[in-house]
Amino acid sequence: MARGQARKAAMIFILITVFIDVLGIGIIIPILPELIKEFSGGSTALAGRWFGVLASSYALAQFIFAPLLGSLSDRVGRRPVILISLFGLGVDYVIMGFAPTLGWLFVGRLLAGVMGASITTANAYIADVSEPENRARNFGLIGVAFGLGFIFGPALGGILGGIDLRLPFFVSAGLALVNWLYGFFVLPESLPPEKRDAFSWKKANPIGSLFVLGSYPLVAGLTAVFVFVVLAQRGLETVWVLFTGHKFGWDEQANGLSLALVGVMAAIVQGGLVQPIVKRLGERRAILYGLVVAVITYLGYGLATAGWMLLAFIVFGSIGGVAGPAIQSLVAGAVPSHDQGKVQAGIQSLMSLTSIAAPLIFTAGLFSYFTSPGAPIELPGAPFLLGAVMYALAFVSLLRLFRRMPG
């Protein structure tokens, strides 16, 4: 196979892998609470508590293992880490499908977090095989895979779960294992031996991986931006259904359609608009414009007085999605090949930490308080207003960074 064809096949495989990872997450969203409820004796309150623990355990596993897998891929190459993780994910879905107790389900979610941490290696693979002129586009395609996974995942999970609550797990297992088999035959190694780095436990632990980010001044300056942006995004994800149900009376179908619209718009923007926008504006200006759009969008969510306004702001806000791939491209361009895995792992560790913190801040904190009888005013949109502040802080931080380090 010619080098260009091999790279194309590898890119397709990586995108399918990310899609299946996200599809697997999306498939179990509609059915996992019901399965937990069965294990909890039908108690909704107890099921909700355990669901929160399972969600946090998944993020915690990613926080711990993302730097380990990233550093390992810098040492042994991307291919073995990706393939082992994909095979492990297939086995994990089988475990959850047969789980006889809540404890086994907990083990399954921990293992899913470990194997799902391989997204850091997938990002490093993209950085390895991308030229500077198409790097932002390739990271944008990762966004497309995410968007498509979240479009089809919950819908498929709802259909399959209506047949049997455990069926979605086995379908996810089949998809992961078929993709592992496909990758075994088509995925070439992207990191040649001469560009590999020695494995270091100091850099492979989650705290050490954060220090790796400080090795590169531009990347270090971008860490605050990552924290603000991801906190806002995770906050939206955890509070959306509660907010729309409380303020506008949306049911499961309405929320499903709204989230599908988010996925569709993400696929359109990141698949078709990222490359021309970044090419026209440059990575730095594209990020800044994207953050401005996000500030306006989150203010719109928080202050909306009718449900249709949320849909309008979903469409408008999707343009801000150019910021993510542009940031990834900027980071990839500032880091040599032998450290891509560690740096991507450090970024993933930051994202995992915010995935643990965001539900506590935005949902258990702000939303619960401003919808309670003791609140000075009823303001269910308060989490989105905080999200707008987060994006504004990211914009200011980035503006100062770019002035200090002109490109």
FENCORMO-V453646 format. One record per backbone hydrogen bond with DSSP energy under -0.5 kcal/mol. CO is the residue of the C=O (numbers start at 1). NH is the residue of the N-H. E is the energy in kcal/mol with one decimal. If there is no record, write none. Layout:
# FENCORMO-V453646
CO/NH/E  CO/NH/E
This chain:
# FENCORMO-V453646
2/6/-2.6  3/7/-2.4  4/8/-2.0  5/9/-2.6  6/10/-2.4  7/11/-2.7  8/12/-2.3  9/13/-2.2  10/14/-2.7  11/15/-2.5  12/16/-2.4  13/17/-2.7  14/18/-2.4  15/19/-2.5  16/20/-2.8  17/21/-2.4  18/22/-2.5  19/23/-3.1  20/24/-2.7  21/25/-1.6  22/26/-3.0  23/27/-2.9  24/28/-1.2  25/29/-0.7  26/29/-0.7  26/30/-0.6  28/32/-2.8  29/33/-0.6  31/35/-2.2  32/36/-2.6  33/37/-2.1  34/38/-1.7  35/39/-1.7  36/40/-1.4  37/42/-2.9  38/41/-1.1  40/43/-0.9  42/44/-0.6  43/47/-2.2  44/48/-2.5  45/49/-1.9  46/50/-2.3  47/51/-2.6  48/52/-1.9  49/53/-1.7  50/54/-2.7  51/55/-2.3  52/56/-2.2  53/57/-2.4  54/58/-1.9  55/59/-1.7  56/60/-2.6  57/61/-2.4  58/62/-1.9  59/63/-2.3  60/64/-2.1  61/65/-2.6  62/66/-2.4  63/67/-0.5  64/68/-0.5  65/69/-2.7  66/70/-2.5  67/71/-2.6  68/72/-2.2  69/73/-2.2  70/74/-1.2  71/75/-0.9  72/75/-0.5  72/76/-2.9  73/77/-1.3  74/197/-2.2  77/81/-0.7  78/82/-2.5  79/83/-2.6  80/84/-2.5  81/85/-2.1  82/86/-2.3  83/87/-2.4  84/88/-2.6  85/89/-2.1  86/90/-1.7  87/91/-2.1  88/92/-2.4  89/93/-2.1  90/94/-1.4  91/95/-2.1  92/96/-2.4  93/97/-2.2  94/98/-1.9  95/99/-0.7  101/105/-1.5  102/106/-2.2  103/107/-2.0  104/108/-2.3  105/109/-2.1  106/110/-2.1  107/111/-2.4  108/112/-2.3  109/113/-2.0  110/114/-1.9  111/115/-2.7  112/116/-2.6  113/117/-0.8  114/117/-0.7  115/118/-1.5  116/119/-1.4  117/120/-1.7  118/122/-2.0  119/123/-2.3  120/124/-2.1  121/125/-2.4  122/126/-2.2  123/127/-2.2  124/128/-2.2  125/129/-2.0  126/130/-0.8  131/134/-1.5  131/135/-0.9  132/135/-0.5  134/138/-2.2  135/139/-2.3  136/140/-2.0  137/141/-1.8  138/142/-1.1  139/143/-1.3  140/144/-1.6  141/145/-2.3  142/146/-2.2  143/147/-2.7  144/148/-2.9  145/149/-2.1  146/150/-2.0  147/151/-1.1  148/152/-2.5  149/153/-2.2  151/155/-0.6  152/156/-2.8  153/157/-2.9  154/158/-2.3  155/159/-1.9  156/160/-2.9  157/161/-2.7  158/162/-1.2  159/163/-0.6  160/163/-1.1  160/164/-2.3  164/167/-1.0  164/168/-0.6  166/169/-0.8  166/170/-1.2  167/171/-2.1  168/172/-2.3  169/173/-2.2  170/174/-2.3  171/175/-2.2  172/176/-2.3  173/177/-2.4  174/178/-2.3  175/179/-2.1  176/180/-2.0  177/181/-2.1  178/182/-2.2  179/183/-2.8  180/184/-2.1  181/185/-0.9  182/185/-0.8  182/186/-1.6  183/187/-2.3  186/188/-0.7  190/192/-0.7  192/195/-2.0  193/196/-1.5  200/204/-1.5  201/205/-1.1  205/209/-2.6  206/210/-0.9  207/211/-1.3  208/212/-1.4  209/213/-0.9  210/214/-0.6  211/214/-0.8  212/215/-1.9  213/216/-1.1  215/217/-0.5  216/220/-3.0  217/221/-2.2  218/222/-1.2  219/223/-0.8  220/223/-0.9  220/224/-0.5  222/226/-2.3  223/227/-2.4  224/228/-2.4  225/229/-2.7  226/230/-2.7  227/231/-2.2  228/232/-1.9  229/233/-2.3  230/234/-3.1  231/235/-2.3  232/236/-2.0  233/237/-2.1  234/238/-2.0  235/239/-1.5  236/240/-1.9  239/243/-2.9  240/244/-2.8  241/245/-2.0  242/246/-2.1  243/247/-2.8  244/248/-1.8  244/250/-1.6  245/249/-0.7  251/255/-2.5  252/256/-2.6  253/257/-2.4  254/258/-2.2  255/259/-2.4  256/260/-2.1  257/261/-2.1  258/262/-1.7  259/263/-2.1  260/264/-2.7  261/265/-2.6  262/266/-2.3  263/267/-2.3  264/268/-2.2  265/269/-2.8  266/270/-2.6  267/271/-1.6  268/272/-2.2  268/273/-0.5  269/273/-2.1  269/274/-1.5  273/277/-2.4  274/278/-2.9  275/279/-2.4  276/280/-1.9  277/281/-3.0  278/282/-2.6  282/286/-2.0  283/287/-2.0  284/288/-2.1  285/289/-2.6  286/290/-2.1  287/291/-2.2  288/292/-1.8  289/293/-2.2  290/294/-1.9  291/295/-2.1  292/296/-2.0  293/297/-2.4  294/298/-2.6  295/299/-2.0  296/300/-2.1  297/301/-2.3  298/302/-2.4  299/303/-1.9  300/304/-1.0  301/304/-0.6  306/309/-1.1  306/310/-0.7  307/310/-0.9  307/311/-1.2  308/312/-2.1  309/313/-2.4  310/314/-1.9  311/315/-1.9  312/316/-2.4  313/317/-3.0  314/318/-1.1  316/319/-1.3  317/320/-1.3  318/321/-1.9  319/322/-1.6  320/323/-1.8  321/325/-0.8  322/326/-1.6  323/327/-2.4  324/328/-2.4  325/329/-2.5  326/330/-2.2  327/331/-2.5  328/332/-2.7  329/333/-2.2  330/334/-0.7  331/334/-1.1  331/335/-0.5  332/335/-0.9  336/339/-1.6  336/340/-0.5  337/340/-1.3  339/343/-2.6  340/344/-2.9  341/345/-2.0  342/346/-2.3  343/347/-2.2  344/348/-2.3  345/349/-2.4  346/350/-2.0  347/351/-2.2  348/352/-2.4  349/353/-2.3  350/354/-2.0  351/355/-1.6  352/356/-1.2  353/357/-2.1  354/358/-3.2  356/360/-0.5  357/360/-0.5  357/361/-2.1  358/362/-3.0  358/363/-0.6  359/363/-0.9  359/364/-2.9  360/365/-0.6  361/366/-2.4  362/367/-2.2  363/368/-1.8  365/369/-2.2  366/370/-2.8  367/371/-0.6  368/371/-0.6  369/372/-1.4  370/379/-1.8  372/375/-1.5  377/379/-0.7  379/382/-2.0  380/383/-0.6  381/384/-0.8  381/385/-1.7  382/386/-2.3  383/387/-1.9  384/388/-2.2  385/389/-1.8  386/390/-2.4  387/391/-2.3  388/392/-2.1  389/393/-2.5  390/394/-2.1  391/395/-2.3  392/396/-2.3  393/397/-2.5  394/398/-2.4  395/399/-2.5  396/400/-2.2  397/401/-2.1  398/402/-2.7  399/403/-1.8  400/404/-1.9  401/405/-2.3
